[in-house]
Amino acid sequence: MNREISRREFVRGAATVAALSVIPLGVHAQPTSQLKVGLIGSGGRGTGAARDIIEADSGTIIWSVGDLFADRMRGALGNLADLGARVNVPASRQFVGFDAYKQVINSGVDIVILAAPPGFRPEHFKAAVEAGKHVFMEKPVAVCPTGVRMVLAASEMAAQKKLGVVAGTQRRHQRSYLETMKRVHDGAIGKIASAQCYWNQGGLWHHGRKPEWSDTEYQIRNWLYFAWLSGDHIVEQHIHNIDVINWAMNGHPVKCIGSGGRQARTDEKYGHIYDHFTIEYEYADGMRMLSTCRQIDNCASRVSEFLIGDKGVCDPGGSIRGENSWRFQGDNPNPYVQEHKDLVASIRSGSPLNEGRTVAESTLTAIMGRMAAYTGKEIAWEQALNSKLDLTKNGLAFGPMPVEAVAIPGVTQLT
């Protein structure tokens, strides 16, 4: 899939999006030194992020690339060929295999882009931080509580080392969201009484299966449909909207209950994930948020968030109605580039951003929703955070790999 077009363009089409730097305006100065960037995971998402960081700063250069699959890496380098000398990746800095991420990290880079399937993110992030690298990592940053705890620990280490960490939750770098959220936090809609968030759309890509692929290769190439790689779509995709509500609330929920299932996308090629979720989250002050996400063709689409306060209502993407009615108007630079601008500018300023904790908390918020739907149980935040659930595949190699059973509420047990 070319640069994850269906999802990113879906967002752009749903609302003309843009970003406002979270770095003071004066910090965006001409670069004083070259920053070498290593790309780990060269599928559509990674290729797009590589292009974005090149556009974001004239002093960045793609220095090395690593992927599990050589064909994906060749495709990415071909797609980036128009960037000319800004992509300087000779064969000696092209790495393939399960350990390719280590080779990229050790190739002399300053920044690493982590864009492999999310199940690998905690391990890759930990290794990058231990090696002293700045990080841009796509969301989500884990698929299970064990991974979230690893990311939280690595984020603290990054802060101690003064390393930049920015996540692919681009709404936090988007001007319309930033200006709206400032007004929300300043009291424009009063106390938030309830909220809703949605990511409802049709189905996504599937790569089919080639006879020469092992079970492992098939699952990784079709990672969306296996929770050990994607976390299910509530985690992999709906995290964007969930993150906005956490942002509005300046924190995470304390518990949730919900449901979900697999009604339309039942073919075995779709692994074992659900095609819809509905979750009710409750925050510390009693505010409740309704979260729905669906990936079913021929149904109504909605990708948005909504806040209801005692002084007004709000679309965090750019409007308020009520006592302090307001609508965003202004320039909207590309948020997918802006998040990289903010990262690089913060590095150059000597005050690197660190979004590790916020994106880890939003990831766990989505994971606890999945846990509630899979089991049919109410899940508390501390219960999810301390869960022993670990979806990591230790000793991963190409070969047989059975598909997990589809979760059945009331039967599937908590771990």
GIDA-V540712 format. One record per pair of residues at least 6 apart in sequence whose C-alpha atoms are under 6 Angstrom apart, sorted by the first residue. I is the first residue (numbers start at 1). J is the second residue. D is the distance in whole Angstrom. If there is no record, write none. Layout:
# GIDA-V540712
I:J:D, I:J:D
This chain:
# GIDA-V540712
1:44:5, 2:44:5, 3:44:3, 3:45:5, 3:47:6, 3:48:5, 4:44:5, 4:45:5, 18:174:5, 18:175:5, 18:332:4, 18:333:5, 18:334:5, 18:335:5, 19:173:5, 19:174:3, 19:175:4, 19:333:5, 19:335:5, 19:338:6, 20:173:6, 20:174:5, 20:175:4, 21:173:6, 21:342:6, 28:345:6, 31:59:6, 34:59:5, 34:60:6, 35:60:5, 35:110:6, 36:60:6, 36:61:5, 36:63:6, 36:109:5, 36:110:5, 37:61:6, 37:62:5, 37:63:5, 37:109:5, 37:111:5, 37:112:6, 38:63:6, 38:64:5, 38:65:6, 38:104:6, 38:109:6, 38:112:5, 39:65:5, 39:112:6, 39:113:5, 40:66:5, 40:101:6, 40:113:6, 40:114:5, 40:115:6, 41:67:5, 41:115:5, 41:116:4, 42:67:6, 42:73:6, 42:76:6, 46:115:5, 47:76:6, 52:337:5, 53:340:5, 54:60:6, 56:337:6, 56:340:6, 56:341:5, 61:86:5, 61:87:6, 62:87:5, 62:88:6, 63:88:5, 63:89:5, 64:89:5, 64:93:5, 64:104:6, 65:94:5, 66:94:6, 66:95:5, 66:96:6, 66:100:5, 66:101:6, 67:96:5, 68:96:5, 68:97:4, 68:98:6, 70:96:6, 110:133:6, 111:133:6, 111:134:5, 111:135:6, 112:135:5, 113:136:5, 113:137:6, 114:137:5, 115:138:6, 117:229:6, 118:141:6, 118:142:6, 118:229:6, 118:230:6, 119:142:6, 119:143:6, 119:228:6, 119:229:4, 121:141:6, 122:147:5, 122:150:6, 122:151:5, 126:154:5, 129:158:6, 134:163:5, 134:164:5, 135:165:5, 136:165:6, 136:166:5, 136:167:6, 137:167:5, 138:167:6, 138:168:4, 139:168:5, 140:236:6, 140:363:6, 142:148:6, 143:231:4, 144:390:6, 145:385:6, 146:390:5, 148:360:6, 152:357:6, 155:356:5, 164:352:4, 164:353:5, 164:354:6, 165:353:6, 165:354:4, 165:355:6, 166:355:5, 170:335:6, 173:339:6, 174:335:5, 176:317:6, 176:318:5, 177:316:6, 177:317:5, 180:316:6, 180:318:6, 188:324:6, 189:309:5, 189:311:4, 189:312:4, 190:309:5, 190:310:5, 190:311:5, 191:309:5, 191:310:6, 192:308:6, 192:309:4, 193:287:5, 193:308:6, 193:309:5, 194:287:5, 194:288:5, 194:289:6, 194:308:5, 195:289:4, 195:306:6, 195:307:5, 195:308:6, 196:289:5, 196:290:5, 196:291:6, 196:305:6, 196:306:5, 197:241:6, 197:291:5, 197:304:6, 197:305:4, 198:291:6, 198:292:5, 198:293:6, 198:303:5, 198:304:5, 199:238:6, 199:293:5, 199:302:6, 199:303:4, 200:293:5, 200:294:4, 200:301:5, 200:302:5, 201:295:5, 201:301:5, 202:295:5, 202:296:5, 202:297:4, 203:295:5, 203:296:5, 203:297:6, 214:399:5, 215:399:6, 215:400:5, 215:401:5, 216:398:5, 216:399:6, 216:401:6, 223:229:6, 224:230:5, 225:270:5, 225:271:5, 225:273:6, 226:271:6, 228:391:5, 230:236:6, 232:273:6, 235:366:5, 243:362:5, 246:252:5, 253:282:5, 253:283:4, 254:282:6, 254:283:5, 254:284:6, 254:380:6, 254:381:5, 255:281:6, 255:282:6, 255:379:5, 255:380:4, 255:381:5, 256:280:6, 256:281:4, 256:378:6, 256:379:5, 257:279:6, 257:280:5, 257:372:5, 257:378:5, 258:278:6, 258:279:4, 258:280:6, 258:372:6, 258:373:5, 259:277:6, 259:278:5, 259:373:4, 260:276:5, 260:277:4, 260:373:5, 261:274:5, 261:276:6, 262:274:5, 262:275:5, 272:406:5, 275:294:6, 275:295:5, 276:293:6, 276:294:4, 277:292:6, 277:293:5, 278:291:6, 278:292:4, 279:290:6, 279:291:5, 280:289:6, 280:290:5, 281:288:6, 281:289:5, 282:288:4, 306:314:6, 306:315:5, 307:313:6, 307:314:5, 311:323:6, 312:321:5, 312:322:4, 313:320:6, 313:321:5, 314:320:4, 318:327:6, 318:328:5, 319:326:6, 319:327:4, 320:326:5, 346:352:4, 346:353:6, 368:384:6, 372:378:6, 372:379:6, 374:407:5, 374:409:5, 375:409:4, 375:410:6, 375:412:5, 375:413:6, 376:409:5, 376:410:6, 388:415:6, 389:415:5
